[in-house]
Amino acid sequence: MNVSSTLSASNAGRSGETQNAAHLASEDHAASERTLAKAFRRILPFIFVCYVISYLDRTNVGFAALTMNKELGLTAEQFGFGAGLFFIGYFLFEIPSNLIMQKVGARIWIARIMITWGVFSMLTAFVVGPKSFAAARFLLGLAEAGFTPGIYLYFTHWFPGKWRAKVTAAFLVGIPVANMIGSPISGALLQLGGLHGLRSWQWLLLIEGVPAVLLGIACLFVLADRPEKAKWLTDEEKASLARRLAQEQGDIGAKHGSNLRDAMTNWRVFVLAFINFCGIVGSLGVGLWMPQIIKQFGVEHTVVGWLTAIPYALGAVVMLWWARVANRAANRIPYVAGALVVAAVALCASTFIDAPAIKLIALCFTVSGILAFQATYWAIPSGFLTGRAAAGGLALIVSVGNLGGFVGPSMIGALKQWSGGFSVPLLAVSGVLLLGALIIAWLGDPGADAGEAPAAHEA
């Protein structure tokens, strides 16, 4: 055999090995895809229901206010301040809560969160004035702190790349669904009147707090902390998914770090936290005051409930469509920023409209824009944070962002009391949303070149 034939045979052997390795990698990827689809069907429905109840319990006070404020003597400023204190408590315990979850596991810690927030939500029914109302909301925030970033962290333990974007978008549909379901129910509960010595707003808070406690107990039996602890996965499924997650997390960690210090010293994390803050100023500011805005149409409490559900029903459809389109794009930033621009312009326009039907349409665009932002935004931080950096970084982004849940309602309440209407406060919120859009357009996507590459079949 001559040298050239020997080299030819050697090259052919290496080519065959490369092809076999590529074939095995393709098979492993396909196996992990099937496992991820199975995990999606198993995990998401339960987490989704938990989030619906979470969002309902933090915003149902907006409906309670329709009768509670007058009976307790709460001014617009006192209600806005007290309702917003929920997010101060949330902010203070957010990062410690997520770090504890990283250590003890999601199953136990999410159960603890849900049970305690359900209890405090029910106890809010027994407040007697501005101080006790403020204290109850603050304690509710402490109890619920860590739930949302905990879920985002939990997703990083189960879903890579674009699967995580898909799961996050589906998870966030819980926001409009909570309002679609909760608004009519809350409006109907306010028609109960006094039963057994309790007023209608007290029954509303008591009844809507019970599901959180029951779901918290269910967490102990339904959730598995990581794929390797899931009894409903085979050993082969666990192995293929573990390899894929380890590869992605290794790539992210090599580029951006995986320690808590890496997140706390990354300026992009703080910028993203402020952008989240701008979005939540709009989301919670408008959400908590929406029933009172619609009540000015001159309709009954039950009708207020149904009309409040309309923007969120439309928003649920828009956010899923928007997230799907953004997930297929090479650059998702225009979709994140564009959603905030739509919300800002629509909210601004609503302040110049008097006709109830047209004002409601403007609010539909506002809510749809805010929800579309949330559905596309969360794929950005999870694209460059992993390990303890993800635990601390995601918690920081959520906790700082949730200060917008204090600023938004408080600002609207104070400006409404000062101006005598909703035009000035809603214009202020519109400005904050527009600022968030400009900053995300400037920042871009920090994780665009890290982690798993886009794949068409995952879109």
Buried (B, 14 or more C-beta within 10 A) or exposed (E): EEEEEEEEEEEEEEEEEEEEEEEEEEEBBEBBBEBBEBBBEBBBEBBBBBBBBBBBBBBBBBBBBBBBBEEBEBBBBBBBBBBBBBBBBBBBBBBBBBBBBBEEBBBBBBBBBBBBBBBBBBBBBEBEEBEBBBBBBBBBBBBBBBBBBBBBBBBBBBBBBBBBBBBBBBBBBBBBBBBBBBBBBBBBBBEBEEEEEBBBBBBBBBBBBBBBBEBBEBBEEBBBBBBEEBEEBEEEBBBBBBBBBEBBBBBBBEBBBBEBEBBBEBEBBBBBBBBBBBBBBBBBBBBBBBBBBBBEBEBEBBBBBBBBBBBBBBBBEBBBEBBBBBBEEEEBBBBBBBBBBBBBBBBBBBBEBEEBEEBBBBBBBBBBBBBBBBBBBBBBBBBBBBBBBBBBBBBBBBBBBBBBBBBBBBBBBBBBBEEEEBBBBBBBBBBBBBBBBBBBBEBEBBBBEBBBEBEEEBB
